[in-house]
């Protein structure tokens, strides 16, 4: 691997600080604030005491995307939202570990925009890491747990959930349940409404997020599409004077096409498309997301402990961002994907499905859409079946990405997979996105002797 990925300005860099201590000098106070912005949930005193002080209380109103409360919340999501379990395998399969502690000192990471080199420890701290697991072949070669995290503690996966939904959709196709060329409305007639975003779209177009849809994914605008979406789910308060659909299913039927683009023309990342992928897959399989995840994957990779998915107020699974899984189970999953769908001598996912994801989607559609930037570069990236795919020669990889720093990074050429779970203060950030990627590149360079 050679070269350094450029960094861009798709997102705003925003960092948070805790309340400043009363200190003798302004300089000392500034240093204290700088140290505090990376504080763990325990250091911040979140949810400490009976009851915790009001300013340290995590609740449904601040758990999802509000720093610093997410430092605690992402390990305890089912305390705030309705959930459904994904059962573990009948018989756990132990993970093989050959820990290479030289990684801690040997890995060097380029800090975006500065030319500075950072250590692995600094990178983990400065990206609010909760868990980091590095896999090579069929072995875990490095793991680290921060902010009170443990190998068997479920962690909120945010939009990395989408990649599991996309995988289940492709497995349904491989099993002959449907075709990517099938119209969405053939399976979900409720979405065949005139001028609807899914009325004339194929399953494959929605799977790759190239169907035309008028929807804004802006997290800091209370009237944006994504904030309306989370309000319909019951995850955020509804705005006064605004009428909302009664359910996620009803909401999806209200979405319209984007008049500026035709289906299949551009890639546009929009969360409700994943819920439609899931709806079609549910109908084709006659099974829920959690049932399919268990039947097709979780039961076959020797999972253990707790896995759950978040539900809306109508007990509907939120496929766009509801999975909560442990580092150990995510490591099993990543190891399986890294090894062409095989785990512990068993073919879990058809190799052809993994190949479809790794080969990527339309590079042209990605570049023509609004999500290409200086980090996710036009000509070097695509999106396939709810996975982000990097095509840069020597750096090819496919990955699941969730806001606030959730990653499953698969590099089959170098036989390395990385699971990184975080509680970053900002949902999206150009600097932190690039910094996370530079960390993965640094790990791969070191382990591959580059």
C-alpha positions as a Markdown table, in Angstrom:
| # | Residue | x | y | z |
|---|---|---|---|---|
| 1 | Unk | 0.0 | 0.0 | 0.0 |
| 2 | Unk | 1.3 | 3.4 | -0.9 |
| 3 | Unk | 0.2 | 7.0 | -0.7 |
| 4 | Unk | -2.0 | 8.9 | 1.7 |
| 5 | Unk | -5.7 | 9.4 | 1.3 |
| 6 | Unk | -6.7 | 13.0 | 0.9 |
| 7 | Unk | -9.0 | 14.7 | 3.3 |
| 8 | Unk | -11.9 | 16.9 | 2.5 |
| 9 | Unk | -14.6 | 19.1 | 3.9 |
| 10 | Unk | -17.9 | 17.1 | 3.5 |
| 11 | Unk | -18.6 | 17.5 | 7.2 |
| 12 | Unk | -17.8 | 20.1 | 9.9 |
| 13 | Unk | -15.2 | 19.3 | 12.5 |
| 14 | Unk | -16.9 | 19.7 | 15.9 |
| 15 | Unk | -15.5 | 18.7 | 19.2 |
| 16 | Unk | -17.0 | 18.9 | 22.6 |
| 17 | Unk | -15.6 | 19.8 | 26.0 |
| 18 | Unk | -16.8 | 19.2 | 29.5 |
| 19 | Unk | -17.4 | 22.0 | 32.0 |
| 20 | Unk | -14.1 | 23.7 | 32.8 |
| 21 | Unk | -12.7 | 23.3 | 36.2 |
| 22 | Unk | -12.0 | 26.5 | 38.3 |
| 23 | Unk | -8.3 | 26.8 | 37.8 |
| 24 | Unk | -5.7 | 29.4 | 38.7 |
| 25 | Unk | -4.8 | 30.5 | 35.2 |
| 26 | Unk | -6.4 | 30.7 | 31.7 |
| 27 | Unk | -3.6 | 28.6 | 30.3 |
| 28 | Unk | -4.1 | 25.8 | 32.9 |
| 29 | Unk | -7.9 | 25.9 | 32.2 |
| 30 | Unk | -7.4 | 25.5 | 28.5 |
| 31 | Unk | -5.1 | 22.5 | 29.1 |
| 32 | Unk | -7.8 | 20.9 | 31.3 |
| 33 | Unk | -10.5 | 21.4 | 28.7 |
| 34 | Unk | -8.3 | 19.9 | 26.0 |
| 35 | Unk | -7.8 | 16.8 | 28.2 |
| 36 | Unk | -11.4 | 16.5 | 29.2 |
| 37 | Unk | -12.8 | 16.3 | 25.7 |
| 38 | Unk | -11.7 | 12.7 | 25.4 |
| 39 | Unk | -12.9 | 11.7 | 28.9 |
| 40 | Unk | -14.6 | 8.4 | 29.4 |
| 41 | Unk | -18.1 | 8.0 | 30.7 |
| 42 | Unk | -16.8 | 7.2 | 34.1 |
| 43 | Unk | -14.4 | 10.1 | 34.2 |
| 44 | Unk | -17.3 | 12.4 | 33.2 |
| 45 | Unk | -19.4 | 10.9 | 36.0 |
| 46 | Unk | -22.2 | 9.8 | 33.7 |
| 47 | Unk | -24.9 | 7.7 | 35.4 |
| 48 | Unk | -22.9 | 7.7 | 38.7 |
| 49 | Unk | -24.8 | 7.8 | 41.9 |
| 50 | Unk | -28.4 | 7.0 | 43.1 |
| 51 | Unk | -29.7 | 9.0 | 41.4 |
| 52 | Unk | -27.1 | 10.6 | 39.2 |
| 53 | Unk | -27.0 | 14.4 | 39.2 |
| 54 | Unk | -29.4 | 15.9 | 36.6 |
| 55 | Unk | -26.5 | 17.0 | 34.4 |
| 56 | Unk | -25.0 | 13.5 | 34.5 |
| 57 | Unk | -28.2 | 11.7 | 33.7 |
| 58 | Unk | -28.5 | 9.8 | 30.4 |
| 59 | Unk | -32.1 | 9.4 | 29.2 |
| 60 | Unk | -34.0 | 8.9 | 26.0 |
| 61 | Unk | -33.8 | 12.6 | 25.1 |
| 62 | Unk | -30.0 | 12.7 | 25.0 |
| 63 | Unk | -28.9 | 9.1 | 24.5 |
| 64 | Unk | -28.9 | 8.8 | 20.7 |
| 65 | Unk | -26.7 | 11.6 | 19.4 |
| 66 | Unk | -25.9 | 14.0 | 22.2 |
| 67 | Unk | -22.4 | 14.3 | 23.4 |
| 68 | Unk | -21.1 | 13.5 | 25.9 |
| 69 | Unk | -24.0 | 11.3 | 27.0 |
| 70 | Unk | -23.5 | 9.0 | 24.0 |
| 71 | Unk | -20.2 | 7.9 | 25.7 |
| 72 | Unk | -22.4 | 5.9 | 28.1 |
| 73 | Unk | -25.5 | 5.4 | 26.0 |
| 74 | Unk | -24.0 | 3.4 | 23.2 |
| 75 | Unk | -23.3 | 0.5 | 25.5 |
| 76 | Unk | -26.8 | 0.6 | 27.1 |
| 77 | Unk | -29.2 | 1.4 | 24.3 |
| 78 | Unk | -31.9 | -1.1 | 25.2 |
| 79 | Unk | -32.4 | 0.8 | 28.5 |
| 80 | Unk | -34.0 | 3.7 | 26.4 |
| 81 | Unk | -35.7 | 2.1 | 23.4 |
| 82 | Unk | -37.8 | -1.0 | 22.8 |
| 83 | Unk | -35.7 | -3.9 | 21.4 |
| 84 | Unk | -35.8 | -7.4 | 20.0 |
| 85 | Unk | -33.2 | -10.1 | 20.6 |
| 86 | Unk | -31.1 | -11.9 | 18.0 |
| 87 | Unk | -30.4 | -15.3 | 19.6 |
| 88 | Unk | -26.8 | -16.6 | 19.9 |
| 89 | Unk | -25.7 | -19.8 | 18.3 |
| 90 | Unk | -26.5 | -23.1 | 20.0 |
| 91 | Unk | -22.8 | -23.7 | 20.5 |
| 92 | Unk | -20.3 | -20.8 | 20.7 |
| 93 | Unk | -17.2 | -21.1 | 18.6 |
| 94 | Unk | -14.1 | -19.7 | 20.4 |
| 95 | Unk | -12.2 | -17.0 | 18.7 |
| 96 | Unk | -8.6 | -17.8 | 17.9 |
| 97 | Unk | -6.1 | -15.1 | 19.1 |
| 98 | Unk | -2.5 | -14.6 | 18.3 |
| 99 | Unk | -1.9 | -11.1 | 19.8 |
| 100 | Unk | 0.9 | -9.1 | 18.3 |
| 101 | Unk | 1.7 | -6.5 | 20.9 |
| 102 | Unk | 4.3 | -4.9 | 18.6 |
| 103 | Unk | 1.3 | -3.3 | 16.8 |
| 104 | Unk | 0.9 | -0.8 | 19.6 |
| 105 | Unk | 4.3 | 0.8 | 19.0 |
| 106 | Unk | 4.8 | -0.2 | 15.4 |
| 107 | Unk | 1.7 | 1.3 | 13.8 |
| 108 | Unk | 2.1 | 4.9 | 12.6 |
| 109 | Unk | -0.9 | 6.9 | 11.5 |
| 110 | Unk | -1.0 | 10.0 | 9.4 |
| 111 | Unk | -3.0 | 12.8 | 10.9 |
| 112 | Unk | -5.2 | 14.3 | 8.2 |
| 113 | Unk | -4.2 | 17.8 | 7.0 |
| 114 | Unk | -1.1 | 18.1 | 9.2 |
| 115 | Unk | 1.5 | 15.6 | 8.0 |
| 116 | Unk | 2.0 | 14.6 | 11.6 |
| 117 | Unk | 2.4 | 11.0 | 12.6 |
| 118 | Unk | 0.4 | 9.7 | 15.5 |
| 119 | Unk | 0.6 | 6.5 | 17.5 |
| 120 | Unk | -2.1 | 3.9 | 17.7 |
| 121 | Unk | -2.9 | 4.9 | 21.2 |
| 122 | Unk | -3.2 | 8.6 | 20.3 |
| 123 | Unk | -5.4 | 7.7 | 17.3 |
| 124 | Unk | -7.7 | 5.5 | 19.5 |
| 125 | Unk | -8.1 | 8.2 | 22.1 |
| 126 | Unk | -8.6 | 11.0 | 19.5 |
| 127 | Unk | -11.3 | 9.2 | 17.7 |
| 128 | Unk | -13.2 | 8.3 | 20.9 |
| 129 | Unk | -12.7 | 4.6 | 20.5 |
| 130 | Unk | -14.6 | 2.1 | 22.6 |
| 131 | Unk | -13.4 | -1.1 | 21.0 |
| 132 | Unk | -10.8 | -2.0 | 18.4 |
| 133 | Unk | -10.3 | -5.5 | 17.1 |
| 134 | Unk | -7.8 | -6.4 | 14.3 |
| 135 | Unk | -8.1 | -9.7 | 12.4 |
| 136 | Unk | -5.6 | -11.3 | 10.1 |
| 137 | Unk | -6.8 | -14.4 | 8.4 |
| 138 | Unk | -8.6 | -16.4 | 11.0 |
| 139 | Unk | -6.8 | -14.9 | 14.0 |
| 140 | Unk | -7.4 | -11.8 | 16.2 |
| 141 | Unk | -4.0 | -10.2 | 16.3 |
| 142 | Unk | -4.9 | -7.1 | 18.3 |
| 143 | Unk | -7.7 | -5.9 | 20.5 |
| 144 | Unk | -8.2 | -3.1 | 22.9 |
| 145 | Unk | -11.2 | -1.9 | 24.9 |
| 146 | Unk | -11.7 | 1.6 | 26.3 |
| 147 | Unk | -14.4 | 3.7 | 28.0 |
| 148 | Unk | -15.6 | 0.7 | 30.0 |
| 149 | Unk | -16.2 | -1.5 | 27.0 |
| 150 | Unk | -15.6 | -5.3 | 27.1 |
| 151 | Unk | -15.5 | -8.0 | 24.4 |
| 152 | Unk | -19.0 | -9.2 | 25.2 |
| 153 | Unk | -20.7 | -5.8 | 25.7 |
| 154 | Unk | -23.2 | -4.9 | 22.9 |
| 155 | Unk | -22.5 | -1.6 | 21.3 |
| 156 | Unk | -24.8 | 0.6 | 19.1 |
| 157 | Unk | -23.8 | 0.1 | 15.4 |
| 158 | Unk | -25.8 | 3.0 | 13.9 |
| 159 | Unk | -25.7 | 2.9 | 10.1 |
| 160 | Unk | -23.3 | -0.1 | 10.0 |
| 161 | Unk | -26.7 | -1.9 | 10.5 |
| 162 | Unk | -27.5 | -1.1 | 6.9 |
| 163 | Unk | -24.7 | -3.4 | 5.7 |
| 164 | Unk | -26.3 | -6.3 | 7.5 |
| 165 | Unk | -29.6 | -5.5 | 5.8 |
| 166 | Unk | -27.9 | -5.3 | 2.4 |
| 167 | Unk | -26.2 | -8.6 | 3.0 |
| 168 | Unk | -29.5 | -10.3 | 4.0 |
| 169 | Unk | -31.0 | -8.9 | 0.8 |
| 170 | Unk | -28.2 | -10.4 | -1.4 |
| 171 | Unk | -28.5 | -13.7 | 0.4 |
| 172 | Unk | -32.3 | -13.8 | -0.4 |
| 173 | Unk | -31.3 | -13.2 | -4.0 |
| 174 | Unk | -28.8 | -16.0 | -3.9 |
| 175 | Unk | -31.4 | -18.3 | -2.4 |
| 176 | Unk | -33.8 | -17.5 | -5.3 |
| 177 | Unk | -36.3 | -15.6 | -3.3 |
| 178 | Unk | -36.2 | -12.5 | -5.6 |
| 179 | Unk | -34.1 | -10.8 | -8.2 |
| 180 | Unk | -32.3 | -7.5 | -8.1 |
| 181 | Unk | -34.2 | -6.6 | -11.3 |
| 182 | Unk | -37.6 | -7.1 | -9.6 |
| 183 | Unk | -39.7 | -4.0 | -8.9 |
| 184 | Unk | -40.0 | -3.1 | -5.2 |
| 185 | Unk | -43.8 | -2.6 | -5.7 |
| 186 | Unk | -44.1 | -6.2 | -6.8 |
| 187 | Unk | -43.3 | -7.2 | -3.2 |
| 188 | Unk | -44.5 | -4.2 | -1.3 |
| 189 | Unk | -47.6 | -2.8 | -3.1 |
| 190 | Unk | -48.0 | -0.2 | -0.4 |
| 191 | Unk | -45.0 | 1.6 | -2.1 |
| 192 | Unk | -46.5 | 1.7 | -5.5 |
| 193 | Unk | -48.1 | 5.1 | -5.0 |
| 194 | Unk | -48.0 | 7.6 | -7.8 |
| 195 | Unk | -44.8 | 9.7 | -7.9 |
| 196 | Unk | -43.5 | 7.7 | -4.9 |
| 197 | Unk | -39.8 | 7.2 | -4.5 |
| 198 | Unk | -40.1 | 3.4 | -4.8 |
| 199 | Unk | -43.0 | 3.1 | -7.3 |
| 200 | Unk | -40.8 | 2.3 | -10.3 |
| 201 | Unk | -37.5 | 1.4 | -8.6 |
| 202 | Unk | -36.0 | -2.0 | -8.7 |
| 203 | Unk | -34.8 | -3.9 | -5.6 |
| 204 | Unk | -31.2 | -3.5 | -6.9 |
| 205 | Unk | -31.5 | 0.2 | -7.3 |
| 206 | Unk | -32.8 | 0.6 | -3.7 |
| 207 | Unk | -30.2 | -1.9 | -2.5 |
| 208 | Unk | -27.4 | 0.3 | -4.0 |
| 209 | Unk | -29.2 | 3.6 | -3.1 |
| 210 | Unk | -29.5 | 4.8 | -6.7 |
| 211 | Unk | -33.2 | 5.1 | -6.8 |
| 212 | Unk | -34.5 | 8.7 | -7.0 |
| 213 | Unk | -35.7 | 10.1 | -3.7 |
| 214 | Unk | -36.3 | 13.6 | -2.3 |
| 215 | Unk | -34.9 | 13.3 | 1.2 |
| 216 | Unk | -32.2 | 15.3 | 3.2 |
| 217 | Unk | -29.8 | 13.5 | 5.5 |
| 218 | Unk | -28.9 | 16.5 | 7.6 |
| 219 | Unk | -28.6 | 15.8 | 11.3 |
| 220 | Unk | -28.4 | 19.3 | 12.6 |
| 221 | Unk | -31.6 | 20.5 | 10.9 |
| 222 | Unk | -34.7 | 19.6 | 13.0 |
| 223 | Unk | -36.9 | 19.9 | 9.9 |
| 224 | Unk | -34.6 | 17.7 | 7.6 |
| 225 | Unk | -35.8 | 14.4 | 6.3 |
| 226 | Unk | -33.6 | 12.4 | 8.7 |
| 227 | Unk | -34.9 | 14.2 | 11.7 |
| 228 | Unk | -38.5 | 13.7 | 10.6 |
| 229 | Unk | -37.6 | 10.0 | 10.2 |
| 230 | Unk | -36.3 | 9.6 | 13.7 |
| 231 | Unk | -39.3 | 11.5 | 15.1 |
| 232 | Unk | -41.6 | 9.1 | 13.3 |
| 233 | Unk | -39.7 | 6.3 | 15.0 |
| 234 | Unk | -40.3 | 7.9 | 18.4 |
| 235 | Unk | -36.6 | 8.4 | 18.9 |
| 236 | Unk | -36.7 | 12.2 | 19.0 |
| 237 | Unk | -39.5 | 14.5 | 20.1 |
| 238 | Unk | -41.9 | 15.6 | 17.4 |
| 239 | Unk | -42.0 | 19.3 | 16.4 |
| 240 | Unk | -45.1 | 21.2 | 17.5 |
| 241 | Unk | -47.5 | 22.0 | 14.7 |
| 242 | Unk | -46.1 | 19.3 | 12.4 |
| 243 | Unk | -48.3 | 16.3 | 11.4 |
| 244 | Unk | -46.4 | 13.0 | 11.3 |
| 245 | Unk | -47.3 | 9.6 | 9.8 |
| 246 | Unk | -48.3 | 7.0 | 12.4 |
| 247 | Unk | -45.7 | 4.4 | 11.5 |
| 248 | Unk | -42.4 | 3.8 | 9.7 |
| 249 | Unk | -44.3 | 1.9 | 7.0 |
| 250 | Unk | -46.7 | 4.8 | 6.5 |
| 251 | Unk | -43.8 | 7.3 | 6.4 |
| 252 | Unk | -42.0 | 5.3 | 3.6 |
| 253 | Unk | -45.1 | 5.6 | 1.4 |
| 254 | Unk | -45.0 | 9.4 | 1.7 |
| 255 | Unk | -41.5 | 9.8 | 0.2 |
| 256 | Unk | -41.4 | 11.2 | -3.3 |
| 257 | Unk | -38.9 | 11.1 | -6.2 |
| 258 | Unk | -36.3 | 13.7 | -6.7 |
| 259 | Unk | -37.4 | 15.4 | -9.9 |
| 260 | Unk | -33.7 | 16.3 | -10.8 |
| 261 | Unk | -32.7 | 12.6 | -11.2 |
| 262 | Unk | -34.0 | 9.4 | -12.6 |
| 263 | Unk | -33.9 | 6.0 | -10.9 |
| 264 | Unk | -30.4 | 4.5 | -11.3 |
| 265 | Unk | -28.7 | 7.8 | -12.3 |
| 266 | Unk | -26.8 | 8.7 | -9.1 |
| 267 | Unk | -25.9 | 7.3 | -5.8 |
| 268 | Unk | -27.5 | 9.2 | -2.9 |
| 269 | Unk | -27.1 | 8.0 | 0.6 |
| 270 | Unk | -30.5 | 8.2 | 2.3 |
| 271 | Unk | -31.4 | 6.1 | 5.3 |
| 272 | Unk | -35.1 | 5.2 | 4.5 |
| 273 | Unk | -33.9 | 3.3 | 1.5 |
| 274 | Unk | -32.5 | 0.7 | 3.9 |
| 275 | Unk | -35.9 | 0.2 | 5.5 |
| 276 | Unk | -37.4 | -0.5 | 2.1 |
| 277 | Unk | -34.6 | -3.0 | 1.4 |
| 278 | Unk | -35.5 | -4.7 | 4.7 |
| 279 | Unk | -39.3 | -4.5 | 4.0 |
| 280 | Unk | -38.8 | -6.3 | 0.6 |
| 281 | Unk | -36.4 | -8.8 | 2.1 |
| 282 | Unk | -38.9 | -9.5 | 4.9 |
| 283 | Unk | -41.7 | -10.2 | 2.4 |
| 284 | Unk | -39.4 | -12.4 | 0.2 |
| 285 | Unk | -38.2 | -14.4 | 3.2 |
| 286 | Unk | -41.4 | -14.3 | 5.2 |
| 287 | Unk | -39.1 | -13.5 | 8.1 |
| 288 | Unk | -38.0 | -10.5 | 10.0 |
| 289 | Unk | -34.5 | -9.0 | 9.9 |
| 290 | Unk | -33.6 | -10.5 | 13.3 |
| 291 | Unk | -34.9 | -13.9 | 12.2 |
| 292 | Unk | -33.0 | -13.8 | 9.0 |
| 293 | Unk | -29.8 | -12.6 | 10.7 |
| 294 | Unk | -30.0 | -15.5 | 13.1 |
| 295 | Unk | -30.9 | -18.1 | 10.5 |
| 296 | Unk | -28.4 | -17.0 | 7.8 |
| 297 | Unk | -25.5 | -15.7 | 9.8 |
| 298 | Unk | -25.5 | -15.6 | 13.6 |
| 299 | Unk | -26.4 | -19.3 | 14.2 |
| 300 | Unk | -23.6 | -20.3 | 11.8 |
| 301 | Unk | -20.7 | -18.3 | 13.1 |
| 302 | Unk | -20.8 | -19.5 | 16.7 |
| 303 | Unk | -22.0 | -16.3 | 18.3 |
| 304 | Unk | -22.4 | -15.9 | 22.0 |
| 305 | Unk | -24.0 | -13.5 | 24.5 |
| 306 | Unk | -26.3 | -10.6 | 23.7 |
| 307 | Unk | -27.3 | -9.2 | 20.3 |
| 308 | Unk | -30.3 | -7.0 | 19.9 |
| 309 | Unk | -32.0 | -4.6 | 17.5 |
| 310 | Unk | -33.8 | -1.4 | 18.3 |
| 311 | Unk | -37.5 | -1.0 | 17.5 |
| 312 | Unk | -39.7 | 2.0 | 16.9 |
| 313 | Unk | -42.8 | 2.8 | 19.0 |
| 314 | Unk | -44.8 | 0.3 | 16.9 |
| 315 | Unk | -42.4 | -2.6 | 17.5 |
| 316 | Unk | -41.0 | -2.2 | 13.9 |
| 317 | Unk | -37.3 | -3.0 | 13.5 |
| 318 | Unk | -35.2 | 0.0 | 12.4 |
| 319 | Unk | -33.0 | -1.4 | 9.7 |
| 320 | Unk | -31.3 | 1.9 | 9.1 |
| 321 | Unk | -29.5 | 1.9 | 12.4 |
| 322 | Unk | -30.8 | -0.4 | 15.1 |
| 323 | Unk | -28.2 | -3.2 | 15.5 |
| 324 | Unk | -26.4 | -3.6 | 18.8 |
| 325 | Unk | -23.7 | -6.3 | 18.8 |
| 326 | Unk | -20.6 | -7.2 | 20.8 |
| 327 | Unk | -17.0 | -6.9 | 19.6 |
| 328 | Unk | -16.5 | -10.6 | 19.8 |
| 329 | Unk | -19.5 | -11.4 | 17.6 |
| 330 | Unk | -18.6 | -8.6 | 15.2 |
| 331 | Unk | -15.1 | -10.1 | 15.0 |
| 332 | Unk | -16.6 | -13.5 | 14.1 |
| 333 | Unk | -18.7 | -11.7 | 11.4 |
| 334 | Unk | -15.8 | -9.8 | 10.0 |
| 335 | Unk | -13.6 | -12.9 | 10.0 |
| 336 | Unk | -16.3 | -14.7 | 8.0 |
| 337 | Unk | -16.6 | -11.9 | 5.4 |
| 338 | Unk | -12.8 | -11.6 | 5.2 |
| 339 | Unk | -12.6 | -15.3 | 4.4 |
| 340 | Unk | -15.0 | -15.3 | 1.4 |
| 341 | Unk | -18.0 | -16.2 | 3.6 |
| 342 | Unk | -16.4 | -19.1 | 5.4 |
| 343 | Unk | -16.1 | -19.5 | 9.2 |
| 344 | Unk | -14.7 | -22.4 | 11.2 |
| 345 | Unk | -14.6 | -24.6 | 8.1 |
| 346 | Unk | -18.2 | -23.8 | 7.1 |
| 347 | Unk | -19.6 | -21.8 | 4.2 |
| 348 | Unk | -21.9 | -19.3 | 5.9 |
| 349 | Unk | -22.5 | -16.7 | 3.2 |
| 350 | Unk | -22.2 | -17.7 | -0.5 |
| 351 | Unk | -18.8 | -16.6 | -1.8 |
| 352 | Unk | -20.6 | -15.1 | -4.8 |
| 353 | Unk | -22.4 | -12.7 | -2.4 |
| 354 | Unk | -19.2 | -11.5 | -0.8 |
| 355 | Unk | -17.7 | -11.1 | -4.2 |
| 356 | Unk | -20.7 | -8.9 | -5.3 |
| 357 | Unk | -20.1 | -6.6 | -2.4 |
| 358 | Unk | -16.3 | -6.5 | -2.8 |
| 359 | Unk | -16.6 | -5.8 | -6.5 |
| 360 | Unk | -18.6 | -2.7 | -5.7 |
| 361 | Unk | -21.3 | -0.8 | -7.4 |
| 362 | Unk | -21.3 | 1.9 | -10.1 |
| 363 | Unk | -18.3 | 4.2 | -9.6 |
| 364 | Unk | -19.9 | 6.6 | -12.1 |
| 365 | Unk | -23.2 | 6.8 | -10.1 |
| 366 | Unk | -21.2 | 7.4 | -6.9 |
| 367 | Unk | -19.1 | 10.2 | -8.5 |
| 368 | Unk | -22.2 | 11.9 | -9.9 |
| 369 | Unk | -24.0 | 12.0 | -6.6 |
| 370 | Unk | -23.7 | 14.4 | -3.7 |
| 371 | Unk | -21.8 | 12.0 | -1.3 |
| 372 | Unk | -18.5 | 12.0 | -3.2 |
| 373 | Unk | -15.9 | 14.4 | -1.6 |
| 374 | Unk | -12.2 | 14.6 | -0.9 |
| 375 | Unk | -12.3 | 11.6 | 1.5 |
| 376 | Unk | -14.7 | 9.4 | -0.4 |
| 377 | Unk | -13.3 | 10.4 | -3.8 |
| 378 | Unk | -15.1 | 10.4 | -7.1 |
| 379 | Unk | -13.5 | 7.6 | -9.2 |
| 380 | Unk | -12.2 | 5.7 | -6.2 |
| 381 | Unk | -15.4 | 4.7 | -4.3 |
| 382 | Unk | -18.7 | 3.1 | -4.9 |
| 383 | Unk | -21.7 | 1.8 | -2.9 |
| 384 | Unk | -22.9 | -1.8 | -3.2 |
| 385 | Unk | -25.7 | -3.5 | -1.3 |
| 386 | Unk | -25.4 | -1.0 | 1.6 |
| 387 | Unk | -21.6 | -1.4 | 1.8 |
| 388 | Unk | -19.1 | 1.3 | 1.1 |
| 389 | Unk | -16.5 | 0.1 | -1.4 |
| 390 | Unk | -13.0 | 1.5 | -2.0 |
| 391 | Unk | -11.4 | 0.8 | -5.4 |
| 392 | Unk | -8.1 | 2.6 | -5.1 |
| 393 | Unk | -5.4 | 0.2 | -6.5 |
| 394 | Unk | -3.5 | -1.4 | -3.6 |
| 395 | Unk | -6.1 | -0.1 | -1.1 |
| 396 | Unk | -9.2 | -2.0 | -2.2 |
| 397 | Unk | -11.7 | -2.7 | 0.7 |
| 398 | Unk | -15.3 | -2.8 | 1.5 |
| 399 | Unk | -16.8 | -1.5 | 4.8 |
| 400 | Unk | -19.8 | -1.0 | 7.0 |
| 401 | Unk | -19.9 | 2.6 | 8.4 |
| 402 | Unk | -22.1 | 4.1 | 11.1 |
| 403 | Unk | -22.2 | 7.6 | 12.3 |
| 404 | Unk | -20.3 | 8.5 | 15.5 |
| 405 | Unk | -17.5 | 6.1 | 14.5 |
| 406 | Unk | -18.7 | 2.6 | 13.9 |
| 407 | Unk | -16.7 | 0.6 | 11.3 |
| 408 | Unk | -16.3 | -2.9 | 9.9 |
| 409 | Unk | -13.4 | -2.7 | 7.5 |
| 410 | Unk | -12.6 | -5.6 | 5.2 |
| 411 | Unk | -9.4 | -5.7 | 3.1 |
| 412 | Unk | -9.3 | -9.1 | 1.4 |
| 413 | Unk | -6.1 | -8.4 | -0.6 |
| 414 | Unk | -4.1 | -7.9 | 2.6 |
| 415 | Unk | -6.2 | -10.5 | 4.5 |
| 416 | Unk | -7.0 | -8.0 | 7.3 |
| 417 | Unk | -10.3 | -6.9 | 8.8 |
| 418 | Unk | -10.8 | -4.3 | 11.5 |
| 419 | Unk | -13.8 | -3.7 | 13.8 |
| 420 | Unk | -13.9 | -0.2 | 15.4 |
| 421 | Unk | -16.6 | 0.9 | 17.7 |
| 422 | Unk | -16.7 | 4.5 | 19.0 |
| 423 | Unk | -18.7 | 7.2 | 20.7 |
| 424 | Unk | -17.5 | 10.3 | 18.8 |
| 425 | Unk | -19.2 | 13.6 | 19.7 |
| 426 | Unk | -20.3 | 14.4 | 16.2 |
| 427 | Unk | -22.4 | 12.2 | 13.8 |
| 428 | Unk | -20.4 | 13.1 | 10.7 |
| 429 | Unk | -17.1 | 14.9 | 10.5 |
| 430 | Unk | -14.6 | 15.3 | 7.6 |
| 431 | Unk | -11.5 | 15.2 | 9.8 |
| 432 | Unk | -12.6 | 12.2 | 11.9 |
| 433 | Unk | -13.8 | 10.2 | 8.9 |
| 434 | Unk | -10.4 | 10.7 | 7.2 |
| 435 | Unk | -8.6 | 10.1 | 10.5 |
| 436 | Unk | -10.4 | 6.8 | 11.1 |
| 437 | Unk | -9.5 | 5.7 | 7.6 |
| 438 | Unk | -5.9 | 6.7 | 8.0 |
| 439 | Unk | -5.8 | 4.5 | 11.1 |
| 440 | Unk | -6.9 | 1.5 | 9.2 |
| 441 | Unk | -4.4 | 2.2 | 6.5 |
| 442 | Unk | -1.7 | 2.5 | 9.1 |
| 443 | Unk | -2.6 | -0.8 | 10.6 |
| 444 | Unk | -2.6 | -2.5 | 7.2 |
| 445 | Unk | 0.7 | -1.0 | 6.2 |
| 446 | Unk | 2.4 | -2.2 | 9.4 |
| 447 | Unk | 1.0 | -5.7 | 9.3 |
| 448 | Unk | 1.7 | -6.0 | 5.5 |
| 449 | Unk | 5.3 | -4.7 | 5.9 |
| 450 | Unk | 4.7 | -1.7 | 3.6 |
